[in-house]
Amino acid sequence: MTGWHASDDVVARYSDGSLPETDAWSLEKHLEGCGTCAARVSRAAREGAAGAVLAEVRDAVLTAVLESAPATAARHATATSPSATAPTPTAVPTAPSVPGVPTAPPVPTAPPAPAASRRPRAVGGRLGWILWAAGPALRGAWAGAVALVAVGALALAYGGGFDGTRPLLLAVAPIVPVAGVALSYGRHADPLHEIVATSPSGGLRLMLMRTAAVLAVSVPLLTSAGLLLPATDPRLPQAPAAAAWLLPALALTLATLALSGYAGCRTASAVVGGGWLLALAAPLLTAPDPGLTARLAQRLSLYFTGATPQWGWAAAAALCALLLAARRSAYDRLETM
């Protein structure tokens, strides 16, 4: 049990049945280990509109048990007595006998089996669960901020006539998913994070689901913006291709997830994002050559262009994925205290 407790609004909505199914399921998981919240929910149910119905059901159950007790005792005594006989199986009716033709004996049949109860499916099914799990990564200001970055790059290139827009976008694009992970997982992103993270669908599985939603939003928007940007000035060094940032972004995102198991999402995102910006800015500020845009394009080409850098990013992504798999249990209660 942790120091977190369900709010009065969540308890009231759970008692009157208006709480969404996924949130109600998470709250029920929390109630298994929190006697305080369980007592509050029980009290709210008794005091609410369902209290009278629950009292009637309780009285009806007690009355039925008391009335059936003598009959049950009599049946038990009859069944255990030596004279008790087994019920006779039902026989299938035979056809009328025909002279000279022997008739077959009746074949007993088993009583009809009770119909199997079908478990009702949740509203929305798997798709509804996916949308709920990815919710903080798709709603709020983050998705709009990614679209603003893409549209701003196009406006800066075509409206402002800035020749260094492509290198600038490629420098920022790899850390956009890193920021999205920081804003989509944790206590600050989900009001019910503590009970959601400790549920069977929480932990690393939920974090990977929201990371996939972050990538699904940022990758198409930023890649499309990079493809639509005009070519750089021939007098400047050629910037990497519009999709060259994808593998570095994947490696940085997995590094953020791996580091989150030690320090939390926000700290890990700050460390990884800050390290990437420092790796770009430090050589630019110390280089004596003029032309910031030209030096940025050269630095990005060194990090992105060619088989050696891309294979290096792929190896880094694989190592981070192995670390995630090895420490998956560390994410079961991440940021729940």
C-alpha positions as CSV (number, residue, x, y, z in Angstrom):
1,M,0.0,0.0,0.0
2,T,1.3,3.5,-0.8
3,G,0.4,6.9,0.5
4,W,-1.9,7.6,-2.4
5,H,-5.7,7.4,-2.0
6,A,-8.5,7.7,-4.5
7,S,-10.2,11.1,-4.6
8,D,-13.7,11.8,-3.5
9,D,-14.8,12.3,-7.1
10,V,-13.5,9.0,-8.2
11,V,-15.1,7.2,-5.2
12,A,-18.5,8.9,-5.9
13,R,-18.4,8.1,-9.6
14,Y,-17.4,4.5,-8.9
15,S,-20.3,4.1,-6.5
16,D,-22.9,5.5,-8.9
17,G,-21.6,3.5,-11.9
18,S,-20.4,6.5,-14.0
19,L,-16.7,5.8,-13.7
20,P,-15.2,4.4,-17.0
21,E,-14.7,0.7,-17.0
22,T,-10.9,0.9,-17.3
23,D,-10.6,3.4,-14.4
24,A,-13.1,1.3,-12.3
25,W,-11.0,-1.8,-12.9
26,S,-7.8,0.0,-11.8
27,L,-9.6,1.3,-8.7
28,E,-10.7,-2.2,-7.8
29,K,-7.1,-3.3,-8.1
30,H,-6.1,-0.5,-5.7
31,L,-8.8,-1.5,-3.2
32,E,-7.3,-4.9,-2.8
33,G,-4.5,-3.4,-0.8
34,C,-6.0,-0.2,0.6
35,G,-8.4,-0.7,3.4
36,T,-9.0,3.1,3.8
37,C,-10.2,3.5,0.2
38,A,-12.2,0.2,0.5
39,A,-14.1,1.6,3.5
40,R,-14.7,4.9,1.8
41,V,-16.2,3.1,-1.3
42,S,-18.3,0.9,0.9
43,R,-19.7,3.9,2.8
44,A,-20.4,5.8,-0.4
45,A,-22.3,2.8,-1.8
46,R,-24.4,2.5,1.3
47,E,-25.2,6.2,1.4
48,G,-25.9,6.6,-2.4
49,A,-28.8,5.7,-4.5
50,A,-27.8,2.0,-4.6
51,G,-27.9,1.8,-0.8
52,A,-31.6,1.0,-0.6
53,V,-31.3,-1.6,-3.3
54,L,-28.4,-3.3,-1.6
55,A,-30.4,-3.4,1.7
56,E,-33.3,-5.0,-0.1
57,V,-31.1,-7.6,-1.8
58,R,-29.4,-8.4,1.5
59,D,-32.8,-8.9,3.3
60,A,-34.1,-11.0,0.4
61,V,-31.0,-13.2,0.5
62,L,-31.2,-13.7,4.3
63,T,-34.9,-14.5,4.1
64,A,-34.3,-17.0,1.3
65,V,-31.5,-18.7,3.3
66,L,-33.6,-18.9,6.5
67,E,-36.6,-20.3,4.7
68,S,-34.7,-22.9,2.7
69,A,-32.6,-24.2,5.7
70,P,-35.2,-26.8,6.9
71,A,-35.8,-28.1,3.4
72,T,-32.1,-28.3,2.7
73,A,-31.6,-30.3,5.9
74,A,-34.4,-32.7,5.0
75,R,-33.0,-33.3,1.5
76,H,-29.5,-33.9,3.0
77,A,-30.9,-36.5,5.4
78,T,-32.8,-38.3,2.6
79,A,-29.7,-38.4,0.4
80,T,-27.5,-39.9,3.0
81,S,-30.0,-42.6,4.1
82,P,-29.5,-46.2,2.9
83,S,-32.9,-46.3,1.2
84,A,-32.1,-43.3,-1.0
85,T,-32.2,-44.3,-4.7
86,A,-30.5,-42.7,-7.7
87,P,-32.7,-40.8,-10.1
88,T,-34.0,-42.8,-13.0
89,P,-32.5,-41.6,-16.4
90,T,-34.9,-40.4,-19.0
91,A,-35.5,-42.9,-21.7
92,V,-36.0,-42.2,-25.4
93,P,-39.5,-43.2,-26.5
94,T,-39.4,-46.4,-28.6
95,A,-41.3,-46.9,-31.8
96,P,-44.4,-49.2,-31.8
97,S,-43.6,-52.9,-31.9
98,V,-44.1,-54.8,-35.0
99,P,-45.0,-58.5,-34.8
100,G,-42.0,-60.7,-35.6
101,V,-39.4,-57.8,-35.3
102,P,-37.5,-57.5,-32.0
103,T,-37.5,-54.1,-30.5
104,A,-34.3,-52.4,-29.1
105,P,-34.2,-51.5,-25.4
106,P,-34.7,-47.8,-24.5
107,V,-31.5,-45.8,-24.5
108,P,-31.1,-43.4,-21.5
109,T,-30.2,-39.9,-22.3
110,A,-28.2,-37.4,-20.2
111,P,-30.0,-34.3,-18.9
112,P,-29.5,-31.2,-21.0
113,A,-26.3,-29.3,-20.1
114,P,-26.8,-25.8,-18.9
115,A,-26.1,-23.1,-21.4
116,A,-22.6,-21.7,-21.1
117,S,-22.6,-18.2,-19.9
118,R,-21.0,-15.7,-22.2
119,R,-18.8,-13.1,-20.7
120,P,-19.8,-9.7,-22.1
121,R,-17.1,-8.0,-24.1
122,A,-15.9,-4.6,-23.0
123,V,-17.1,-1.6,-24.9
124,G,-14.7,-0.9,-27.7
125,G,-12.7,-4.1,-27.2
126,R,-9.0,-4.1,-27.8
127,L,-9.2,-0.8,-29.8
128,G,-10.8,0.9,-26.9
129,W,-8.1,-0.3,-24.5
130,I,-5.4,0.9,-26.9
131,L,-6.9,4.3,-27.2
132,W,-7.3,4.5,-23.4
133,A,-3.7,3.4,-22.8
134,A,-2.3,5.9,-25.3
135,G,-4.5,8.7,-24.2
136,P,-2.0,11.0,-22.5
137,A,0.3,10.7,-25.5
138,L,-2.4,11.8,-27.9
139,R,-4.4,14.4,-26.0
140,G,-3.3,17.6,-24.5
141,A,-0.9,20.2,-25.8
142,W,1.9,17.8,-26.9
143,A,0.4,16.6,-30.2
144,G,-0.4,20.3,-31.1
145,A,3.2,21.2,-30.2
146,V,4.6,18.7,-32.6
147,A,2.3,20.0,-35.4
148,L,3.4,23.5,-34.5
149,V,7.1,22.5,-34.9
150,A,6.4,21.0,-38.4
151,V,4.3,23.9,-39.5
152,G,6.8,26.4,-38.1
153,A,9.6,24.9,-40.0
154,L,7.7,25.2,-43.2
155,A,6.7,28.8,-42.4
156,L,10.3,29.7,-41.6
157,A,11.6,28.2,-44.8
158,Y,9.0,29.5,-47.2
159,G,7.8,32.6,-45.5
160,G,11.0,33.7,-43.8
161,G,13.4,32.5,-46.5
162,F,15.7,30.9,-43.9
163,D,18.2,28.5,-45.7
164,G,19.1,26.7,-42.5
165,T,15.6,25.3,-41.7
166,R,16.4,21.7,-42.7
167,P,19.5,21.4,-40.4
168,L,17.6,23.1,-37.6
169,L,14.7,20.7,-37.9
170,L,16.9,17.6,-38.1
171,A,18.7,18.8,-35.0
172,V,15.5,19.1,-33.0
173,A,13.6,16.1,-34.4
174,P,15.4,13.3,-32.6
175,I,14.5,14.7,-29.1
176,V,10.9,15.4,-29.9
177,P,9.8,11.8,-29.1
178,V,12.0,12.0,-26.0
179,A,10.0,15.0,-24.8
180,G,6.8,13.2,-25.7
181,V,7.7,10.3,-23.5
182,A,8.3,12.6,-20.6
183,L,4.9,14.3,-21.0
184,S,2.9,11.1,-21.5
185,Y,3.9,8.9,-18.5
186,G,4.0,9.6,-14.8
187,R,2.0,11.2,-12.1
188,H,1.9,14.6,-13.9
189,A,0.3,12.9,-17.0
190,D,-2.4,10.7,-15.6
191,P,-4.6,11.5,-12.6
192,L,-4.9,7.7,-11.9
193,H,-1.3,6.9,-12.6
194,E,-0.6,5.1,-9.3
195,I,-3.4,2.6,-9.7
196,V,-2.9,2.3,-13.5
197,A,0.8,1.7,-13.2
198,T,0.3,-1.1,-10.6
199,S,-2.4,-2.9,-12.6
200,P,-1.5,-5.9,-14.8
201,S,-1.7,-3.7,-17.9
202,G,0.6,-1.1,-16.4
203,G,4.3,-0.9,-16.0
204,L,6.6,-1.4,-19.0
205,R,3.7,-2.5,-21.2
206,L,1.8,0.8,-20.7
207,M,5.0,2.8,-21.1
208,L,5.7,1.1,-24.4
209,M,2.2,1.7,-25.6
210,R,2.4,5.4,-24.9
211,T,5.8,5.6,-26.5
212,A,4.5,4.0,-29.6
213,A,1.7,6.6,-29.7
214,V,4.3,9.3,-29.3
215,L,6.3,8.0,-32.3
216,A,3.1,7.5,-34.3
217,V,2.4,11.2,-34.0
218,S,5.8,12.7,-34.3
219,V,7.4,10.5,-37.0
220,P,4.9,11.2,-39.9
221,L,4.6,15.0,-39.1
222,L,8.3,15.7,-38.8
223,T,9.3,13.5,-41.7
224,S,6.7,15.1,-44.0
225,A,7.9,18.5,-43.0
226,G,11.5,17.5,-43.8
227,L,10.5,16.3,-47.2
228,L,8.6,19.5,-48.0
229,L,11.4,21.8,-47.0
230,P,13.3,23.4,-49.9
231,A,16.8,22.3,-50.7
232,T,19.6,24.1,-48.9
233,D,21.7,26.8,-50.5
234,P,24.3,25.2,-52.8
235,R,27.0,27.3,-51.2
236,L,26.2,25.6,-47.8
237,P,27.1,22.1,-46.8
238,Q,24.4,19.6,-47.7
239,A,22.2,18.6,-44.8
240,P,21.4,14.9,-44.2
241,A,18.3,13.3,-45.8
242,A,14.8,14.0,-44.4
243,A,14.5,10.5,-42.9
244,A,18.1,10.2,-41.5
245,W,16.9,11.2,-38.0
246,L,14.6,8.3,-37.6
247,L,17.1,5.7,-36.3
248,P,18.8,8.2,-34.0
249,A,15.4,9.2,-32.6
250,L,14.6,5.6,-31.9
251,A,17.9,5.0,-30.1
252,L,17.4,8.2,-28.0
253,T,13.9,7.2,-27.1
254,L,14.9,3.7,-26.0
255,A,17.7,5.2,-24.1
256,T,15.2,7.4,-22.3
257,L,13.0,4.4,-21.4
258,A,16.1,2.4,-20.2
259,L,17.2,5.3,-18.0
260,S,13.7,5.8,-16.7
261,G,13.9,2.5,-14.8
262,Y,16.6,4.2,-12.7
263,A,15.7,7.9,-12.5
264,G,12.1,8.3,-13.7
265,C,10.7,9.6,-17.0
266,R,11.3,13.3,-16.6
267,T,14.8,13.0,-15.3
268,A,15.7,10.5,-18.0
269,S,14.2,12.7,-20.7
270,A,16.1,15.7,-19.5
271,V,19.4,13.8,-19.4
272,V,19.1,12.3,-22.8
273,G,17.7,15.4,-24.5
274,G,20.2,17.6,-22.8
275,G,23.1,15.3,-23.8
276,W,22.0,15.4,-27.4
277,L,21.8,19.2,-27.5
278,L,25.1,19.4,-25.8
279,A,26.7,17.1,-28.3
280,L,25.5,19.4,-31.1
281,A,26.1,22.8,-29.5
282,A,29.5,22.3,-27.9
283,P,31.4,21.7,-31.2
284,L,29.5,24.6,-32.8
285,L,30.3,27.1,-30.1
286,T,34.0,26.1,-30.0
287,A,34.6,26.0,-33.7
288,P,36.5,29.0,-35.1
289,D,34.9,28.9,-38.5
290,P,32.0,31.4,-39.2
291,G,28.6,30.3,-40.3
292,L,26.5,28.6,-37.6
293,T,24.2,26.9,-40.2
294,A,27.1,25.5,-42.1
295,R,28.7,24.1,-39.0
296,L,25.4,22.6,-37.9
297,A,24.9,20.9,-41.2
298,Q,28.4,19.4,-41.1
299,R,27.9,18.2,-37.5
300,L,24.6,16.5,-38.5
301,S,26.2,14.9,-41.5
302,L,28.8,13.5,-39.2
303,Y,26.1,12.0,-36.9
304,F,23.6,10.9,-39.5
305,T,25.1,10.3,-42.9
306,G,26.7,7.1,-43.9
307,A,26.5,3.4,-42.9
308,T,28.8,3.7,-39.9
309,P,26.8,6.3,-37.9
310,Q,23.5,4.5,-38.8
311,W,24.9,1.1,-37.7
312,G,26.1,2.8,-34.5
313,W,22.6,4.1,-33.8
314,A,21.1,0.7,-34.5
315,A,23.5,-1.0,-32.1
316,A,22.7,1.6,-29.4
317,A,19.0,1.0,-29.9
318,A,19.4,-2.8,-29.7
319,L,21.4,-2.5,-26.4
320,C,18.8,-0.2,-24.9
321,A,16.1,-2.7,-25.9
322,L,18.0,-5.5,-24.2
323,L,18.3,-3.5,-21.1
324,L,14.6,-2.8,-21.1
325,A,13.8,-6.5,-21.4
326,A,16.3,-7.4,-18.6
327,R,14.9,-4.8,-16.2
328,R,11.2,-5.0,-17.1
329,S,10.2,-5.7,-13.5
330,A,11.7,-2.3,-12.4
331,Y,8.8,-0.5,-14.2
332,D,6.0,-2.2,-12.4
333,R,5.7,0.5,-9.8
334,L,7.6,3.3,-11.5
335,E,6.7,6.8,-10.2
336,T,3.9,5.5,-7.9
337,M,5.3,6.9,-4.6
